Each structure stands twice: as structure tokens, then as C-alpha cells.
């Protein structure tokens, strides 16, 4: 079963193909433009920019680095209903 290259949703039927990528709908295709564009960026330039970001200040609070992508989780539950959500954030590790 195919997965959307932008959001990871399983694609049962159809989907949208663009530049070797597969998306579940036009919205994901438009949001996934970075996937298509990243193939055109030289790898050494991209590595240098990632290194600069990683060693720099936190973009959220200006705290000292290193900066990385961290995931926070939230779970809400009632007797018959449970909801969970995770969110990825670029920030420094503060805990």
C-alpha cells in the first residue's frame, strides 16, 4: 500500500503523482513542494546549513544550542473517548 510522501497517510486509490513523489491529494502536493525542491539543492550546501542551524541559537527563545527537532505528545482521555496528538518542534533541548 502506498503512503503519501508528505503526510504519511495510506493511499488506497488514486492519489497525485509529481516528480517521482506520491501524495494523497492536491493539498499535500502543494504543501510537499519542499520535497521536490530539495532534490535541486546541492548536498554539501544543505549539510552546511543544517550544521549552522544545529549549532545556533534556538529559533523559539534564543536559548543556546544545540538545536534539534523534538516531539511532544499530548493524550486526552475520557471513559469511551481517547485522543492523542504529537507535535514536532525545532528548539533546543531544555529538559
C-alpha positions in Angstrom: 0.0 0.0 0.0 1.3 3.4 -1.0 1.9 6.2 1.5 1.7 10.0 1.0 5.2 11.4 0.8 4.1 14.5 2.7 1.8 13.4 5.5 2.3 9.6 5.6 -1.4 8.7 5.1 -2.1 5.4 3.4 -3.3 5.9 -0.2 -5.9 3.3 -1.1 -7.0 4.6 -4.6 -5.6 7.3 -6.8 -3.5 10.0 -5.2 -1.4 12.6 -7.0 2.0 11.9 -8.5 4.6 14.7 -9.1 8.3 14.4 -9.9 8.6 10.9 -8.6 6.6 11.6 -5.4 3.2 10.4 -4.4 0.7 12.5 -2.5 -2.8 11.7 -1.1 -4.4 14.8 -2.6 -3.6 18.2 -4.2 -3.2 19.9 -0.8 -0.4 17.6 0.2 1.1 18.0 -3.2 1.2 21.8 -2.7 2.5 21.5 0.8 5.1 19.0 -0.3 6.8 21.4 -2.7 9.9 21.3 -0.4 10.3 17.6 -1.2 10.5 18.3 -4.8 12.7 21.4 -4.3 15.2 19.7 -2.0 16.4 17.5 -4.9 17.7 20.6 -6.6 19.8 21.8 -3.6 23.5 20.7 -3.6 24.1 18.2 -0.8 27.2 19.9 0.6 25.3 23.3 0.9 22.4 21.6 2.6 24.7 19.9 5.1 26.4 23.2 6.0 23.1 24.9 6.5 21.8 22.1 8.8 25.1 22.3 10.8 24.7 26.1 11.2 21.1 25.7 12.4 22.1 22.8 14.8 24.9 24.8 16.4 23.0 28.1 16.5 20.5 29.7 19.0 17.0 28.3 19.5 14.7 29.9 17.0 11.8 30.0 19.6 13.5 31.5 22.6 17.1 32.4 21.6 18.5 29.8 24.1 21.8 28.3 23.5 22.0 25.2 21.2 22.4 22.6 20.1 19.1 22.9 18.3 17.2 19.8 17.1 13.7 18.5 16.3 11.9 17.4 19.4 8.5 15.7 19.6 5.9 16.5 22.3 3.0 14.2 23.0 -0.5 15.0 24.3 -3.1 12.4 25.3 -6.6 13.3 26.4 -8.9 10.6 27.6 -12.5 10.2 28.9 -14.2 6.9 29.6 -15.0 6.0 26.0 -13.0 8.6 24.1 -9.3 9.0 23.7 -7.5 11.5 21.7 -3.7 11.7 21.1 -1.6 14.2 19.3 2.1 14.7 18.7 3.9 17.8 17.5 7.4 18.2 16.2 9.2 21.4 17.1 12.6 22.8 16.2 14.1 24.0 19.5 17.0 23.3 21.9 16.7 20.5 24.5 15.7 22.3 27.6 14.9 19.4 29.9 
